[in-house]
Amino acid sequence: MKNQLPSVLSPTAAFMEQYDHAHPSGSLHPMCLRNRLANIGIDARKHRLNPLDLNLLTDRQYEFIAETSDDGWLVGGGDRTKLQRADTAHAEIWRTGPDNFQEGGLPYSLINKVISAIKFAPIRLTPIRVNLTDTNELELLFNYDPTSHIGLLFSCLSQLLACPCGDYGNPFHITLVRGVKFRSEKAKTQYFNQVNGVVSDWIKRFPDGVQIGDGGVDFFANREEILFHYSPSLTSGLQADIPDLKAMIEYEKNSVKG
């Protein structure tokens, strides 16, 4: 499937079902695959005011899981048993690519100007279930209602930060661990029964979703480095002068060419 991205992306269930995640839009420039770490997302690390204890989704005793990547668990405090990776739990909303126009991305300073000019309401995340991807990654999925605050912000960013390496990266999930191999099919079933029981409890306890920290978003240079934090400034909805911001981006792009 060849992705044809519309000018405005709405993360409906139909869109997510049809989108070719194996060949996302961020492959339109030769440098994209080397620069897919920068993104706008939500910081969900353990030290944040996160009502969801992501450590409950881990199998640190390896009762069910036989093997993971060397990074180990990326949530709930990170993992000290392998490469001593830090807790890098976050949910991506929009990937921005490298720090310049020439390599298919957008300058980070420009991204900061754009997002600083957007007014949005506190983001709330509604968990759905734990999922195993085709590439053997465990992830916690979230609802992607296009009318929610995160849906409105996503739609806005898809218009303003569109670039050859720009991509939504299958939004609204937190990667728990990579390179997963289960001890057996029975162990796999037992693991999912356990963790999705935890998620079911969260859904009952938080029917309106959860707000992490102040409900704002962050600009990540990579999983471990946050460059900027953006706090919400509205009680509901989103406000942005999209034509003016598009003009500012185009002006900076033409300035580089000149």
C-alpha positions, 0 to 999 in steps of 0.5 A: 500500500502506498500512503497518500496523506491528506492535508488534514489527518484525522485518526479515525479507526478506519484511517488507522486500519487502512494506513500502511504502517510497514511503509509510513510516510516518513520514508519519502527522503533518504535521511528519514530512516536515520532521523525518526526519533524527534517527535511531539509526544506525552511524557509518561515516565514513572516520576511524572504524575502518572495515574497509570502504574506502567510497571504493572504491565512488565514481566520483570521476573521473566515468568512469561517472557523468555527474551527481550532486546538488550534495552529491556523494559522501557517503562516503570522505571526502566531496566537495570538488568540489561544495558541499564536503560532509563525509563523513557515511556512516552506516547508519540503524537507526531514525528518531525524528522531531522533538525533541518529542511535539507534532510526532509525535516523541520528546524527544531527552533521553528517547531518550537515557535509553531507549537508555542503558538498553539493553544490547547486543552489538557490531554487525557489518555484512555488506555485500550489494551496491551498489543504485540506488534508484528515486530515483536514489540509490546505496546500499550494502546490508547483510544484515538478519538478525533474529537478529543483534545489529543485528536484535535492537536494531532490534526493540527500538527499534521497540517503544520508540521507536514514534511518528507520525514513527518509521520504520526508513527501509529500514535497513541501508544507507549512502547513497553519493550522490544524483541519479545519472545514468550516461553510458550503459547500458554505463557503468552496467553497468561501474560496477556490475561494478566496485563489486560486485566490491569488495563480493564481495571484502569478503564473502569477507574478512569472512564474519562481517561487520565491526565499525566502531569499538567496535561501538556506535551513535550518535544523530544529530540530522542527517547531520552532528551526532552527539549521543550515542554508545552503546557495547556492554556485552554479548558477545552478545544484548540486554537491556532492561526493555521494560515499564519503559521503555515506562512511563517514556515514557508518564509523560513523555508524560502529563506534557507533556499535563498 
